[in-house]
């Protein structure tokens, strides 16, 4: 049985046809428009593209935002137009297929737990490092969503009191020190502290300060730029510190590192493991979580969303 997973992000709407083994068979993509109606047109459009080429049974939507406990409503999404909107019902009417709605990090966690790096783990945490930090928690095969459907917002744990301001309204959040955005911020701060250093990044900042992105810093680190490498080391330190806090709370068997920043994992993941092992409570007297890179890459959210949609459709058929 085939299902479609749709990853609805602030930049693009990506969809894919996924089989029961988690294999991605076909994809469609469109830029994310502004406005509710245009966004729903875009989602319906990519679903229809794929339906013309494949016989599918259900659709799963993964959204970067707060999803209600009914898993039908998007309560709030900072980079999307919806505010307390019954998105699943609307898209069902448009496409004529059962639609399941889920937070994007939860969908990614399901994908990795069923088909990827967290397969078989009883307690698994996923940390998605991108513009910010998304997170998911799997307990005994079930996604933990909290009392109101918005848990776990690990990216907004306070790591540095009175630290860098966060768009959420707080200061010092983990994602302000450990994300693609944070990587660029750290590099710019280091360049300001060492104005005489002649590096690739320094020359770029002099020409165009806006050109320093997390992706560019990672590329410079791979090329041996010392400022970029120091910024990457800072990201590794904060990742390890944050993972130690997560482990103190949840004691996961495995932690999966996903998101765009995970593409540069060889530059920071081993060092982050060392920081984690040094910072977690009682590290010499307890098993440590396995910290692994997502196996499904950019596809994990689509695969997880499709898998959740298939679950709902199977239950409906049986019921």
Helices and strands as residue ranges (DSSP letters): E 3-8, E 12-18, E 24-31, H 36-53, E 58-63, E 66-67, E 74-76, E 83-85, H 87-95, E 98-103, H 104-115, E 123-129, E 133-139, E 142-143, G 154-156, G 174-176, H 180-193, H 200-207, G 209-211, H 214-222, H 226-250, E 254-258, G 260-267, H 269-279, G 283-285, E 290-293, G 297-299, H 300-318
